[in-house]
Amino acid sequence: MSTDYQKAREALGLRLRELRESSPHGRITGTALAERLGWGQSKISKLENGRQTATPDDLRQWAEATGQPGTYEELHGRLKGFERHIRSPSWTVYWGSWAWTP
């Protein structure tokens, strides 16, 4: 994994934490968010610390659970930006699967 990719993933994680902590319904703990989403607390931690890459669905659920559904497009745009950091001349990773790119 490239350093740029990891930095982008960490930046997304910081943004996710910011959304959780600035929810219009009041600050949400990682444990409470995990319960709302039906996820393990470790997934929340990994996403916020850049140790796991979110899926578009993860981002949509996060935005909705934190009471900020309008942030989904921003989050998804950041995730799509990761592609340029992991592209090789002939293969590209798309959300965990490989696709041929001529």
Secondary structure as GFF3:
##gff-version 3
##sequence-region A 1 102
A	DSSP	alpha_helix	3	21	.	.	.	ID=ss1
A	DSSP	alpha_helix	30	37	.	.	.	ID=ss2
A	DSSP	alpha_helix	41	48	.	.	.	ID=ss3
A	DSSP	alpha_helix	56	65	.	.	.	ID=ss4
A	DSSP	three_ten_helix	69	71	.	.	.	ID=ss5
A	DSSP	alpha_helix	72	81	.	.	.	ID=ss6
A	DSSP	alpha_helix	83	86	.	.	.	ID=ss7
A	DSSP	beta_strand	91	94	.	.	.	ID=ss8
A	DSSP	beta_strand	97	100	.	.	.	ID=ss9
###
